[in-house]
């Protein structure tokens, strides 16, 4: 049986209005940004990881 590739998607495109405009994904937790915690948790379970964000695109 052939397995199919699994792509994980993190939806992180909010406006951060409840955070006063501060991007939650960039906030540090234990010295690392929150997005990295999520990515490291999902990485062993997926073949590819995509983060959909609409802020700080540079």
N, C-alpha and C positions, 0 to 999 in steps of 0.2 A: 504494500500500500504506500502510495506516495503522499508525503505530507506537503501541505501548502504553506507558503511563507506568511507570517503574521506581522502586520504593521501595527504598532501601538501609536496612538495619537493623544497628545496632551493638549487639551483646550485651555489656553492661557491668554485669551484675547480680551479680557474685560477692561473696563475703564478705571477700575480701582476707586470708584466714588466713595465706597464705605471706608477706604483706607486713606482718604484725603488726597488721592492722586498718586500715592506711593505704590509702585509696582510690587505686588506680593511675591511674584516669582523671583525677584531680585533681592528680597529680604533674606538676611543670613539666619541660619539655624545651625547651631554648633559649628560655626565658622564656614559654612558653605551655603550658597543660595538655595532657596526652596526648590527651584526647578531641577537642580542637580540631585537632590534627594529623590524626587519623583522619577527622574531618568534612571538613576541607579537601581531603584526598586523595580522598575519595569524592564530594564535591559535584559535580564536573564530569561524573561518570558516571551520576548518578541524578537523577530529577525531584523526589524528596522524600527526606529523611533522618530516620530515627527512631532515637533512642538509648533502649534499654531498660536502665534502672538501678533498683536497689532501695534505694539508700542516698542520703542527703542530698537528699531529695525537695523540700525547701523551695526 
